[in-house]
Amino acid sequence: MTLALALFLLPPDCASRPSIDAAVERIEKTAGDAPSQRFFRSPGNQWTNARNRESLATATISRLPSGESRVEFSSASDSGDWVEYSYYFYDRRGRLLRLDRTYNTTFANSSRLERSYFDCAGRLLHKDQQLLSLDTKKPLPPGTEDEAQPAPLYLTTRQLPFPRSRQ
């Protein structure tokens, strides 16, 4: 085994934000071209396989040849008052590395941006948050409410709410 291959096969440093960011960057570069992609839509709370992404709630699982995964959830209200995008990044062992979330609402005219980092045991290492104006993209004053609910936390790919064939 070559040194480069051995280093590639090592698990990421799950306690370091820079190493998690590097792993996520690698996943992002190839997730759109992943040979294994599955699409889901949610009529109600029941996730089913879907050939297209036309629904108020959709999810896409991109599994890379390395075993790493990106899971993208998007949902919106029927009225269009809010939309949410969540991106879950998993290492090759199926452990959550980082969760990126955007929640936009016209009700509060705001955009909440969150980035959460997790260690190998699933503990929160760090969370960055910003609340911006939808119009100006400038920070809103502290105490501004946006009605955002916490994103569901799936610490492993096994916890994802989908049918179980090859996550």
N, CA, C and O of each residue as an XYZ file, in Angstrom:
668
protein
N       0.854     -1.174      0.000
C       0.000      0.000      0.000
C       0.896      1.232      0.000
O       1.845      1.323      0.778
N       0.587      2.168     -0.873
C       1.376      3.387     -0.927
C       1.017      4.299      0.237
O      -0.060      4.182      0.822
N       1.932      5.209      0.566
C       1.702      6.157      1.649
C       0.488      7.045      1.351
O      -0.309      7.320      2.248
N       0.343      7.492      0.106
C      -0.785      8.351     -0.253
C      -2.115      7.626     -0.043
O      -3.067      8.211      0.475
N      -2.181      6.347     -0.446
C      -3.398      5.574     -0.260
C      -3.663      5.356      1.225
O      -4.803      5.466      1.676
N      -2.622      5.050      1.981
C      -2.778      4.846      3.421
C      -3.306      6.110      4.091
O      -4.180      6.033      4.954
N      -2.785      7.272      3.704
C      -3.257      8.526      4.290
C      -4.704      8.811      3.898
O      -5.471      9.333      4.707
N      -5.086      8.471      2.662
C      -6.459      8.674      2.210
C      -7.431      7.816      3.013
O      -8.545      8.246      3.313
N      -7.005      6.603      3.358
C      -7.889      5.679      4.061
C      -8.012      5.981      5.554
O      -8.894      5.440      6.222
N      -7.147      6.831      6.078
C      -7.278      7.200      7.488
C      -8.556      7.988      7.700
O      -8.951      8.767      6.833
N      -9.217      7.795      8.852
C     -10.408      8.596      9.111
C     -10.020     10.050      9.299
O      -8.894     10.339      9.704
N     -10.939     10.982      9.011
C     -10.607     12.395      9.184
C     -10.385     12.709     10.653
O     -10.878     12.005     11.534
N      -9.644     13.765     10.903
C      -9.469     14.247     12.261
C     -10.798     14.862     12.673
O     -11.110     15.990     12.292
N     -11.573     14.130     13.443
C     -12.931     14.551     13.768
C     -12.977     15.618     14.851
O     -14.067     16.020     15.260
N     -11.854     16.080     15.318
C     -11.865     17.103     16.355
C     -11.342     18.431     15.843
O     -11.139     19.361     16.623
N     -11.123     18.528     14.557
C     -10.518     19.725     13.984
C     -11.429     20.317     12.919
O     -11.742     19.653     11.931
N     -11.858     21.560     13.113
C     -12.686     22.217     12.106
C     -11.979     22.321     10.760
O     -12.617     22.082      9.735
N     -10.689     22.666     10.710
C     -10.028     22.713      9.393
C     -10.038     21.364      8.664
O     -10.225     21.324      7.447
N      -9.839     20.267      9.389
C      -9.840     18.967      8.708
C     -11.253     18.583      8.274
O     -11.426     17.949      7.233
N     -12.265     18.959      9.059
C     -13.643     18.701      8.662
C     -13.985     19.531      7.426
O     -14.607     19.029      6.490
N     -13.579     20.802      7.425
C     -13.817     21.654      6.260
C     -13.138     21.086      5.015
O     -13.709     21.133      3.925
N     -11.927     20.551      5.165
C     -11.221     19.963      4.017
C     -11.973     18.734      3.499
O     -12.090     18.541      2.289
N     -12.483     17.904      4.416
C     -13.250     16.728      3.998
C     -14.534     17.150      3.289
O     -14.897     16.569      2.266
N     -15.220     18.155      3.824
C     -16.460     18.638      3.204
C     -16.176     19.232      1.831
O     -16.947     19.025      0.895
N     -15.083     19.964      1.704
C     -14.720     20.539      0.400
C     -14.508     19.425     -0.628
O     -14.949     19.538     -1.772
N     -13.836     18.359     -0.219
C     -13.607     17.215     -1.113
C     -14.943     16.568     -1.503
O     -15.146     16.210     -2.664
N     -15.841     16.421     -0.543
C     -17.155     15.832     -0.822
C     -17.936     16.720     -1.783
O     -18.527     16.231     -2.746
N     -17.940     18.030     -1.522
C     -18.682     18.977     -2.363
C     -18.194     18.969     -3.810
O     -18.994     19.089     -4.738
N     -16.890     18.828     -4.000
C     -16.334     18.858     -5.361
C     -16.840     17.711     -6.213
O     -16.937     17.843     -7.433
N     -17.165     16.586     -5.588
C     -17.530     15.400     -6.366
C     -18.961     14.923     -6.148
O     -19.407     14.015     -6.849
N     -19.693     15.501     -5.204
C     -21.035     14.987     -4.884
C     -21.996     15.083     -6.062
O     -22.797     14.171     -6.270
N     -21.937     16.153     -6.833
C     -22.844     16.299     -7.973
C     -22.628     15.258     -9.051
O     -23.544     14.954     -9.815
N     -21.423     14.708     -9.119
C     -21.095     13.693    -10.108
C     -21.025     12.295     -9.499
O     -20.535     11.360    -10.132
N     -21.512     12.159     -8.285
C     -21.418     10.868     -7.595
C     -22.135      9.791     -8.402
O     -23.233     10.019     -8.909
N     -21.511      8.610     -8.522
C     -22.138      7.542     -9.299
C     -23.399      7.009     -8.625
O     -24.247      6.405     -9.281
N     -23.523      7.229     -7.332
C     -24.682      6.732     -6.613
C     -25.463      7.913     -6.041
O     -25.067      8.502     -5.035
N     -26.580      8.253     -6.694
C     -27.461      9.306     -6.199
C     -28.870      8.753     -6.105
O     -29.340      8.053     -7.002
N     -29.533      9.074     -5.010
C     -30.928      8.667     -4.817
C     -31.738      9.903     -4.480
O     -31.293     10.762     -3.719
N     -32.928      9.988     -5.050
C     -33.811     11.132     -4.841
C     -35.047     10.667     -4.083
O     -35.566      9.578     -4.326
N     -35.507     11.500     -3.169
C     -36.691     11.200     -2.378
C     -37.590     12.420     -2.350
O     -37.129     13.553     -2.489
N     -38.865     12.178     -2.171
C     -39.801     13.266     -1.924
C     -40.694     12.846     -0.772
O     -40.880     11.659     -0.506
N     -41.234     13.831     -0.103
C     -42.017     13.540      1.082
C     -43.448     14.026      0.921
O     -43.723     15.214      1.091
N     -44.358     13.123      0.597
C     -45.767     13.477      0.707
C     -46.165     13.251      2.161
O     -46.246     12.106      2.607
N     -46.413     14.315      2.898
C     -46.627     14.178      4.335
C     -45.288     13.924      4.993
O     -44.317     14.625      4.707
N     -45.217     12.951      5.854
C     -43.951     12.624      6.516
C     -43.371     11.307      6.029
O     -42.472     10.761      6.668
N     -43.862     10.786      4.916
C     -43.412      9.499      4.407
C     -42.456      9.721      3.241
O     -42.882     10.188      2.184
N     -41.180      9.400      3.408
C     -40.196      9.580      2.337
C     -40.260      8.399      1.395
O     -40.231      7.248      1.832
N     -40.346      8.678      0.097
C     -40.399      7.630     -0.914
C     -39.378      7.937     -2.008
O     -38.993      9.091     -2.200
N     -38.948      6.907     -2.716
C     -38.057      7.116     -3.852
C     -38.757      7.971     -4.893
O     -39.965      7.854     -5.096
N     -37.999      8.821     -5.545
C     -38.595      9.704     -6.551
C     -37.658      9.830     -7.737
O     -36.438      9.853     -7.574
N     -38.218      9.910     -8.914
C     -37.415     10.112    -10.114
C     -37.146     11.591    -10.348
O     -36.150     11.950    -10.976
N     -38.016     12.438     -9.853
C     -37.794     13.872    -10.005
C     -37.820     14.524     -8.630
O     -38.053     13.855     -7.623
N     -37.583     15.814     -8.590
C     -37.486     16.507     -7.316
C     -38.641     17.481     -7.114
O     -38.535     18.409     -6.313
N     -39.745     17.279     -7.834
C     -40.876     18.201     -7.742
C     -41.737     17.843     -6.541
O     -42.548     16.920     -6.606
N     -41.565     18.558     -5.468
C     -42.321     18.349     -4.249
C     -41.978     19.485     -3.307
O     -41.012     20.210     -3.541
N     -42.748     19.653     -2.251
C     -42.430     20.682     -1.270
C     -41.318     20.240     -0.328
O     -40.707     21.072      0.343
N     -41.053     18.956     -0.272
C     -39.937     18.452      0.526
C     -39.213     17.390     -0.298
O     -39.814     16.403     -0.723
N     -37.923     17.604     -0.515
C     -37.134     16.644     -1.282
C     -35.821     16.366     -0.560
O     -35.382     17.134      0.296
N     -35.220     15.265     -0.924
C     -33.907     14.915     -0.394
C     -33.119     14.208     -1.485
O     -33.675     13.457     -2.287
N     -31.826     14.459     -1.501
C     -30.926     13.797     -2.437
C     -29.748     13.249     -1.643
O     -29.106     13.974     -0.883
N     -29.478     11.979     -1.825
C     -28.308     11.359     -1.210
C     -27.281     11.152     -2.312
O     -27.561     10.497     -3.316
N     -26.096     11.708     -2.125
C     -24.981     11.495     -3.049
C     -23.917     10.716     -2.299
O     -23.341     11.210     -1.330
N     -23.657      9.493     -2.751
C     -22.652      8.649     -2.111
C     -21.461      8.542     -3.044
O     -21.594      8.134     -4.198
N     -20.293      8.914     -2.532
C     -19.084      8.918     -3.335
C     -18.401      7.556     -3.297
O     -18.642      6.773     -2.379
N     -17.550      7.263     -4.283
C     -16.814      5.986     -4.271
C     -15.997      5.791     -2.994
O     -15.752      4.656     -2.587
N     -15.574      6.885     -2.358
C     -14.807      6.797     -1.106
C     -15.667      6.346      0.060
O     -15.138      6.004      1.118
N     -17.002      6.340     -0.114
C     -17.913      5.995      0.972
C     -18.463      7.219      1.678
O     -19.403      7.114      2.467
N     -17.885      8.381      1.402
C     -18.393      9.619      1.992
C     -19.725      9.970      1.331
O     -20.011      9.533      0.216
N     -20.536     10.765      2.035
C     -21.856     11.107      1.514
C     -22.217     12.550      1.793
O     -21.771     13.151      2.770
N     -23.042     13.091      0.900
C     -23.706     14.364      1.147
C     -25.198     14.108      1.002
O     -25.645     13.506      0.025
N     -25.964     14.571      1.985
C     -27.415     14.447      1.938
C     -27.986     15.855      1.959
O     -27.721     16.637      2.872
N     -28.769     16.161      0.942
C     -29.364     17.490      0.804
C     -30.869     17.392      1.013
O     -31.553     16.644      0.315
N     -31.379     18.150      1.979
C     -32.815     18.260      2.201
C     -33.253     19.657      1.787
O     -32.552     20.633      2.052
N     -34.399     19.755      1.145
C     -34.998     21.070      0.904
C     -36.491     20.945      1.165
O     -37.116     19.936      0.837
N     -37.039     21.981      1.755
C     -38.478     21.994      2.017
C     -38.963     23.433      1.994
O     -38.193     24.375      2.179
N     -40.268     23.576      1.760
C     -40.878     24.905      1.692
C     -42.314     24.809      2.165
O     -42.922     23.739      2.142
N     -42.846     25.945      2.594
C     -44.253     25.980      2.973
C     -45.111     26.029      1.721
O     -44.648     26.462      0.665
N     -46.354     25.588      1.831
C     -47.281     25.648      0.696
C     -47.448     27.081      0.201
O     -47.587     27.320     -0.999
N     -47.432     28.028      1.129
C     -47.666     29.428      0.777
C     -46.415     30.125      0.249
O     -46.504     31.215     -0.315
N     -45.255     29.503      0.429
C     -44.009     30.130     -0.002
C     -43.437     31.102      1.010
O     -42.525     31.866      0.695
N     -43.973     31.077      2.240
C     -43.484     31.987      3.288
C     -42.085     31.634      3.776
O     -41.361     32.504      4.261
N     -41.701     30.375      3.655
C     -40.370     29.972      4.100
C     -39.841     28.841      3.223
O     -40.600     28.096      2.603
N     -38.533     28.743      3.194
C     -37.844     27.652      2.508
C     -36.618     27.300      3.333
O     -35.990     28.172      3.932
N     -36.285     26.025      3.359
C     -35.144     25.555      4.158
C     -34.303     24.602      3.325
O     -34.823     23.746      2.611
N     -32.979     24.772      3.434
C     -32.014     23.881      2.786
C     -31.058     23.387      3.860
O     -30.474     24.184      4.594
N     -30.898     22.076      3.950
C     -29.961     21.496      4.909
C     -29.044     20.530      4.171
O     -29.502     19.712      3.373
N     -27.754     20.631      4.442
C     -26.744     19.767      3.822
C     -26.001     19.038      4.926
O     -25.362     19.660      5.775
N     -26.090     17.716      4.907
C     -25.425     16.864      5.888
C     -24.235     16.215      5.181
O     -24.380     15.670      4.087
N     -23.067     16.274      5.805
C     -21.850     15.688      5.232
C     -21.372     14.576      6.155
O     -21.168     14.788      7.350
N     -21.195     13.373      5.577
C     -20.827     12.190      6.349
C     -19.489     11.634      5.887
O     -19.167     11.671      4.699
N     -18.708     11.117      6.841
C     -17.456     10.450      6.483
C     -17.766      9.058      5.939
O     -18.930      8.662      5.873
N     -16.740      8.322      5.552
C     -16.963      7.015      4.917
C     -17.535      5.988      5.875
O     -18.035      4.950      5.441
N     -17.470      6.259      7.174
C     -18.074      5.359      8.167
C     -19.520      5.754      8.482
O     -20.165      5.142      9.334
N     -20.019      6.775      7.792
C     -21.401      7.187      7.985
C     -21.617      8.117      9.164
O     -22.748      8.271      9.624
N     -20.553      8.743      9.666
C     -20.666      9.657     10.806
C     -20.784     11.100     10.310
O     -20.083     11.508      9.383
N     -21.674     11.859     10.934
C     -21.875     13.253     10.560
C     -20.643     14.080     10.900
O     -20.164     14.068     12.034
N     -20.136     14.797      9.902
C     -19.012     15.702     10.089
C     -19.494     17.138     10.267
O     -19.071     17.848     11.179
N     -20.403     17.549      9.360
C     -20.854     18.935      9.382
C     -22.285     19.017      8.859
O     -22.690     18.238      7.996
N     -23.033     19.962      9.388
C     -24.387     20.257      8.942
C     -24.455     21.731      8.598
O     -24.209     22.583      9.452
N     -24.790     22.041      7.344
C     -24.975     23.417      6.885
C     -26.461     23.619      6.630
O     -27.111     22.788      5.995
N     -26.990     24.727      7.131
C     -28.428     24.956      7.004
C     -28.709     26.414      6.681
O     -28.076     27.321      7.220
N     -29.676     26.621      5.784
C     -30.181     27.954      5.464
C     -31.696     27.916      5.615
O     -32.365     27.043      5.063
N     -32.224     28.867      6.365
C     -33.671     28.982      6.556
C     -34.075     30.405      6.188
O     -33.707     31.353      6.881
N     -34.829     30.558      5.103
C     -35.285     31.864      4.642
C     -36.782     31.998      4.913
O     -37.557     31.085      4.629
N     -37.175     33.134      5.459
C     -38.589     33.373      5.705
C     -38.966     34.802      5.336
O     -38.283     35.759      5.699
N     -40.080     34.919      4.600
C     -40.584     36.250      4.282
C     -41.312     36.844      5.481
O     -41.435     38.064      5.587
N     -41.795     35.994      6.384
C     -42.501     36.467      7.577
C     -41.614     37.422      8.380
O     -42.065     38.490      8.793
N     -40.368     37.041      8.599
C     -39.436     37.885      9.354
C     -38.451     38.599      8.427
O     -37.563     39.319      8.884
N     -38.618     38.391      7.119
C     -37.697     38.966      6.133
C     -36.244     38.661      6.510
O     -35.388     39.546      6.533
N     -35.995     37.383      6.804
C     -34.672     37.018      7.294
C     -34.170     35.727      6.665
O     -34.929     34.927      6.117
N     -32.877     35.565      6.769
C     -32.191     34.364      6.324
C     -31.267     33.915      7.453
O     -30.328     34.625      7.813
N     -31.538     32.735      8.010
C     -30.693     32.177      9.071
C     -29.703     31.216      8.428
O     -30.099     30.284      7.728
N     -28.416     31.444      8.665
C     -27.348     30.578      8.172
C     -26.696     29.911      9.369
O     -26.292     30.580     10.320
N     -26.596     28.599      9.317
C     -25.983     27.839     10.409
C     -24.973     26.851      9.852
O     -25.177     26.273      8.785
N     -23.903     26.666     10.571
C     -22.900     25.646     10.240
C     -22.497     24.990     11.559
O     -21.988     25.653     12.463
N     -22.733     23.671     11.657
C     -22.442     22.919     12.879
C     -21.407     21.842     12.584
O     -21.501     21.133     11.582
N     -20.428     21.730     13.462
C     -19.347     20.746     13.342
C     -19.517     19.686     14.434
O     -19.886     19.998     15.566
N     -19.241     18.424     14.073
C     -19.403     17.320     15.012
C     -18.138     16.484     15.081
O     -17.435     16.322     14.083
N     -17.847     15.948     16.277
C     -16.703     15.054     16.406
C     -17.121     13.629     16.053
O     -18.283     13.388     15.725
N     -16.182     12.685     16.118
C     -16.451     11.298     15.706
C     -17.492     10.617     16.591
O     -18.098      9.624     16.187
N     -17.700     11.144     17.791
C     -18.686     10.567     18.703
C     -20.052     11.245     18.554
O     -20.992     10.904     19.272
N     -20.168     12.197     17.631
C     -21.434     12.868     17.411
C     -21.689     14.059     18.314
O     -22.803     14.580     18.354
N     -20.672     14.494     19.038
C     -20.824     15.666     19.906
C     -20.592     16.938     19.102
O     -19.721     16.992     18.233
N     -21.380     17.950     19.404
C     -21.232     19.238     18.746
C     -19.907     19.866     19.153
O     -19.646     20.067     20.339
N     -19.075     20.174     18.169
C     -17.789     20.836     18.423
C     -17.924     22.347     18.406
O     -17.365     23.051     19.247
N     -18.686     22.834     17.419
C     -18.785     24.279     17.217
C     -19.993     24.564     16.337
O     -20.345     23.765     15.469
N     -20.628     25.718     16.572
C     -21.747     26.125     15.731
C     -21.618     27.607     15.424
O     -21.507     28.434     16.330
N     -21.633     27.937     14.129
C     -21.663     29.322     13.668
C     -23.088     29.631     13.237
O     -23.744     28.801     12.608
N     -23.571     30.830     13.575
C     -24.907     31.254     13.178
C     -24.885     32.710     12.744
O     -24.162     33.535     13.302
N     -25.690     33.001     11.741
C     -25.894     34.376     11.316
C     -27.368     34.542     10.996
O     -28.001     33.631     10.463
N     -27.910     35.699     11.320
C     -29.267     36.044     10.931
C     -29.171     37.317     10.098
O     -28.791     38.377     10.594
N     -29.525     37.186      8.819
C     -29.358     38.280      7.868
C     -30.708     38.733      7.319
O     -31.676     37.972      7.313
N     -30.759     39.972      6.861
C     -31.931     40.474      6.155
C     -32.002     39.785      4.798
O     -30.990     39.657      4.109
N     -33.192     39.342      4.416
C     -33.361     38.744      3.088
C     -33.070     39.757      1.990
O     -32.539     39.403      0.938
N     -33.416     41.008      2.233
C     -33.250     42.045      1.215
C     -31.808     42.508      1.063
O     -31.276     42.566     -0.046
N     -31.178     42.838      2.194
C     -29.859     43.474      2.131
C     -28.704     42.516      2.385
O     -27.554     42.843      2.093
N     -28.997     41.330      2.930
C     -27.976     40.347      3.320
C     -27.064     40.876      4.437
O     -25.976     40.344      4.659
N     -27.515     41.929      5.137
C     -26.764     42.481      6.265
C     -27.279     41.863      7.555
O     -28.444     41.474      7.632
N     -26.412     41.768      8.582
C     -26.835     41.176      9.857
C     -28.014     41.930     10.485
O     -28.085     43.159     10.447
N     -28.930     41.154     11.061
C     -30.055     41.737     11.789
C     -29.667     41.911     13.251
O     -28.775     41.215     13.735
N     -30.316     42.821     13.961
C     -29.958     43.059     15.357
C     -30.214     41.832     16.235
O     -31.106     41.035     15.945
N     -29.432     41.682     17.311
C     -29.664     40.570     18.248
C     -31.102     40.608     18.764
O     -31.662     41.683     18.981
N     -31.689     39.439     18.955
C     -33.048     39.356     19.456
C     -34.104     39.285     18.370
O     -35.279     39.073     18.672
N     -33.718     39.457     17.108
C     -34.669     39.342     16.005
C     -35.135     37.891     15.918
O     -34.312     36.975     15.912
N     -36.434     37.679     15.852
C     -36.997     36.327     15.781
C     -37.238     35.931     14.330
O     -37.584     36.771     13.499
N     -37.054     34.652     14.030
C     -37.300     34.189     12.663
C     -38.132     32.919     12.591
O     -38.392     32.428     11.493
N     -38.557     32.371     13.719
C     -39.394     31.182     13.788
C     -38.723     29.912     13.276
O     -39.407     28.910     13.071
N     -37.431     29.919     13.066
C     -36.743     28.714     12.579
C     -36.740     27.641     13.664
O     -36.388     27.904     14.814
N     -37.132     26.445     13.283
C     -37.051     25.293     14.170
C     -35.704     24.617     13.947
O     -35.138     24.721     12.859
N     -35.186     23.932     14.949
C     -33.907     23.233     14.735
C     -34.024     22.182     13.628
O     -35.058     21.533     13.470
N     -32.958     22.036     12.884
C     -32.930     20.992     11.854
C     -32.878     19.632     12.535
O     -32.254     19.505     13.588
N     -33.514     18.612     11.966
C     -33.379     17.267     12.532
C     -31.905     16.874     12.545
O     -31.156     17.230     11.635
N     -31.503     16.162     13.548
C     -30.104     15.771     13.680
C     -29.965     14.279     13.399
O     -30.442     13.443     14.167
N     -29.311     13.960     12.297
C     -29.030     12.578     11.909
C     -27.525     12.387     12.049
O     -26.768     12.723     11.138
N     -27.090     11.850     13.183
C     -25.659     11.743     13.472
C     -24.965     10.669     12.645
O     -23.742     10.688     12.502
N     -25.734      9.739     12.105
C     -25.165      8.713     11.224
C     -26.104      8.537     10.027
O     -27.273      8.918     10.087
N     -25.590      7.961      8.951
C     -26.429      7.717      7.781
C     -27.533      6.710      8.105
O     -28.588      6.721      7.470
N     -27.298      5.848      9.081
C     -28.327      4.870      9.466
C     -29.554      5.537     10.085
O     -30.639      4.957     10.082
N     -29.392      6.737     10.610
C     -30.508      7.444     11.241
C     -31.357      8.235     10.239
O     -32.396      8.783     10.607
N     -30.924      8.296      8.988
C     -31.680      9.044      7.984
C     -33.065      8.428      7.788
O     -33.217      7.212      7.897
N     -34.079      9.254      7.501
C     -35.466      8.771      7.462
C     -35.896      8.178      6.124
O     -37.007      8.443      5.666
N     -35.047      7.391      5.497
C     -35.338      6.868      4.175
C     -35.401      5.354      4.201
O     -34.929      4.724      5.147
N     -35.993      4.759      3.148
C     -35.919      3.298      3.008
C     -34.449      2.864      3.029
O     -33.582      3.607      2.571
N     -34.173      1.714      3.536
C     -32.832      1.286      3.897
C     -31.932      0.698      2.808
O     -30.902      0.124      3.163
N     -32.229      0.790      1.561
C     -31.347      0.161      0.569
C     -30.136      1.037      0.289
O     -30.269      2.097     -0.322
N     -28.982      0.620      0.718
C     -27.670      1.221      0.441
C     -27.582      2.724      0.684
O     -27.344      3.476     -0.261
N     -27.760      3.166      1.870
C     -27.523      4.573      2.162
C     -26.067      4.761      2.227
O     -25.599      5.875      2.463
